Amino acid sequence: MATPDHLTKAARAMLKPIVTARGFQQYGARSYFRLCGWIAQFLDLRRSAGGDGAFRVFQYIFLLVPPQDGPGGGFSGSLPPKGQPWGEREGWWESSSPELALRSIDEICDIFETVAMPRFQQGSTLTGFIEALRSEADTSRNAHFKNYVGCALICDGRLEEGIPYLQRAERDYRAGFMRRPSAAWMETDANYMKALLDAISAGQQRTLLEEWFHNSVRSLKIDKKWKSKDEANKALQATAAGPASCD
């Protein structure tokens, strides 16, 4: 017999109205999304594989360029327990009974407003996204941060600032691939960086970015998840014109 899904029922009753008021739409049974120009944002309630009703809540804020086929990257992670700051430890909640599920979602509604939403708001503009990740891009050995910041700067039209980040990201991806030839994704990401650099040299970066953006929208099925096709078309056309944020 299937285990009753108390979590989905509680989230639908309590969390959905709150996130909807913030511009999010339903994505999956227990996940929500909103599109902020070149940036996608997701909130995902993910149950443990053990089937015991335990679950975590993940927040994803990431660029849709280069092409993306799933939430991740950018500045993402799981929400902390109530009363604790972001990043100190991840929260776990219970939903094995209707009462526990409602109690957990009530707490998550508060954490969404006090912890998740400020991060979503900062990451709703290219400027905020860049500011959140620039220090990591400048100091971390992780090429992804250089990728994220470089691409965000190019989306924002700041070519002179963005090009060095793309160059360093390509270099680091290729060096990583040389060390680990089995990590084919490194070569793929390096090629994305080179493609964007070549497009900039040819004055065609906008065309390439829009192509990547729409590939991501299709892969993530964002266009299919919108409440109406008219809303989806309007939002995607606005993005092509260069929107700044979710507002």
ChimeraX attribute file (.defattr): number of C-alpha atoms within 10 A of each C-alpha:
attribute: neighborCount
match mode: 1-to-1
recipient: residues
	/A:1	3
	/A:2	4
	/A:3	9
	/A:4	13
	/A:5	14
	/A:6	18
	/A:7	27
	/A:8	17
	/A:9	16
	/A:10	22
	/A:11	23
	/A:12	14
	/A:13	13
	/A:14	15
	/A:15	21
	/A:16	19
	/A:17	14
	/A:18	16
	/A:19	20
	/A:20	14
	/A:21	9
	/A:22	16
	/A:23	14
	/A:24	20
	/A:25	21
	/A:26	19
	/A:27	19
	/A:28	11
	/A:29	13
	/A:30	20
	/A:31	20
	/A:32	21
	/A:33	25
	/A:34	24
	/A:35	23
	/A:36	25
	/A:37	26
	/A:38	25
	/A:39	24
	/A:40	24
	/A:41	24
	/A:42	22
	/A:43	27
	/A:44	19
	/A:45	21
	/A:46	15
	/A:47	19
	/A:48	12
	/A:49	9
	/A:50	8
	/A:51	10
	/A:52	12
	/A:53	20
	/A:54	17
	/A:55	22
	/A:56	19
	/A:57	21
	/A:58	21
	/A:59	24
	/A:60	22
	/A:61	27
	/A:62	24
	/A:63	28
	/A:64	27
	/A:65	23
	/A:66	21
	/A:67	20
	/A:68	20
	/A:69	13
	/A:70	12
	/A:71	21
	/A:72	18
	/A:73	15
	/A:74	23
	/A:75	18
	/A:76	17
	/A:77	16
	/A:78	21
	/A:79	25
	/A:80	22
	/A:81	18
	/A:82	14
	/A:83	10
	/A:84	14
	/A:85	13
	/A:86	15
	/A:87	10
	/A:88	10
	/A:89	12
	/A:90	16
	/A:91	16
	/A:92	16
	/A:93	19
	/A:94	21
	/A:95	23
	/A:96	18
	/A:97	14
	/A:98	16
	/A:99	12
	/A:100	17
	/A:101	24
	/A:102	21
	/A:103	15
	/A:104	19
	/A:105	24
	/A:106	15
	/A:107	15
	/A:108	26
	/A:109	18
	/A:110	15
	/A:111	18
	/A:112	22
	/A:113	15
	/A:114	14
	/A:115	18
	/A:116	21
	/A:117	15
	/A:118	12
	/A:119	21
	/A:120	26
	/A:121	17
	/A:122	17
	/A:123	28
	/A:124	25
	/A:125	22
	/A:126	25
	/A:127	16
	/A:128	16
	/A:129	25
	/A:130	22
	/A:131	14
	/A:132	17
	/A:133	17
	/A:134	18
	/A:135	13
	/A:136	16
	/A:137	22
	/A:138	13
	/A:139	10
	/A:140	12
	/A:141	12
	/A:142	15
	/A:143	23
	/A:144	20
	/A:145	24
	/A:146	28
	/A:147	27
	/A:148	27
	/A:149	30
	/A:150	28
	/A:151	27
	/A:152	25
	/A:153	22
	/A:154	22
	/A:155	21
	/A:156	18
	/A:157	14
	/A:158	13
	/A:159	17
	/A:160	11
	/A:161	13
	/A:162	22
	/A:163	19
	/A:164	14
	/A:165	24
	/A:166	26
	/A:167	19
	/A:168	18
	/A:169	28
	/A:170	26
	/A:171	16
	/A:172	19
	/A:173	25
	/A:174	20
	/A:175	15
	/A:176	18
	/A:177	18
	/A:178	13
	/A:179	10
	/A:180	11
	/A:181	13
	/A:182	10
	/A:183	13
	/A:184	11
	/A:185	12
	/A:186	22
	/A:187	19
	/A:188	15
	/A:189	20
	/A:190	24
	/A:191	15
	/A:192	20
	/A:193	25
	/A:194	17
	/A:195	15
	/A:196	22
	/A:197	22
	/A:198	13
	/A:199	16
	/A:200	16
	/A:201	10
	/A:202	9
	/A:203	10
	/A:204	13
	/A:205	20
	/A:206	17
	/A:207	12
	/A:208	15
	/A:209	22
	/A:210	20
	/A:211	15
	/A:212	18
	/A:213	24
	/A:214	20
	/A:215	18
	/A:216	22
	/A:217	19
	/A:218	15
	/A:219	14
	/A:220	18
	/A:221	14
	/A:222	17
	/A:223	19
	/A:224	13
	/A:225	16
	/A:226	18
	/A:227	11
	/A:228	10
	/A:229	12
	/A:230	10
	/A:231	12
	/A:232	17
	/A:233	13
	/A:234	10
	/A:235	19
	/A:236	20
	/A:237	13
	/A:238	13
	/A:239	20
	/A:240	17
	/A:241	11
	/A:242	16
	/A:243	18
	/A:244	17
	/A:245	19
	/A:246	20
	/A:247	11
